[in-house]
Amino acid sequence: MGKGVEVMFTAILLACSLDGQCIGVAGPATKTLDECMSGIPFGWLMIEENYPNMIVQDAKCVAWGEPT
């Protein structure tokens, strides 16, 4: 990507059921990695409350706008 690209971050959480069905849940885009990381616990709780048959396996923040 070219100069002037603004980097944004999105938290993505992977949650799976006991029978192996998995989903990825993404949060809103944030302007900083710190904001993204601080939002992960809220996403974790949201999955536990709204998907009681799912267990969060992992979570990370993905940067958008960076060269690959």
N, C-alpha and C positions, 0 to 999 in steps of 0.2 A: 504494500500500500504506500501511497505517496506521503510527502510531508504534510503536516497539518492534520493528520488523522488523530482524532481524539480517542483515547483508549477508554473502554468501559469494561466493567466486570459483572459477571452473573454467577450467582451461587447455583450449583447443581448438586442435588442429593440423589443418591441411588438407594432405593428401598425395595426389599424383596419379601415375599411371603414364604411361609415354611415349605410350600410345595414348589418353590423355585420360580414363581412368576415375579418379574421385576419391573419397576417403573423408574423413570428419571423425572424429577420434579425440579423446575428452575424458578429462581426468584427474579425480582425486578433487576434491571441494570443499575449499577452504581458507578460513581465517578472515580472511586478509589478502592484499592484492594482492601484497606482497613474496613471501609464501610461494608464491603462484600463479606468479609470474614466475620464481622460482628453480626451480620444478619443470619448466619448459618444456624445458630441455636434456635432462632424463631422459626425457621423453616423446619428444623428437626421436630420441634413441638407441634407444628401444624400437621406434619405427616403423622405423628403419633396420635393426634386428636381426630383427624379426618380419615385416616387409613389404619384402623386398629389392627388389621390383619397383616400389616407390613412392618418390617424392621429395617431401620436405616442402616445400610452397610458402609456407606462412605459419603463424603461431601468434599467439594472443592470449589474454588472460584476460577472461572475461565476468563481470560483476558481477550477482549475483542478489539481489533484494530491494530494489533501487533503483527509484524512480519512473521511468517511461518518458516 
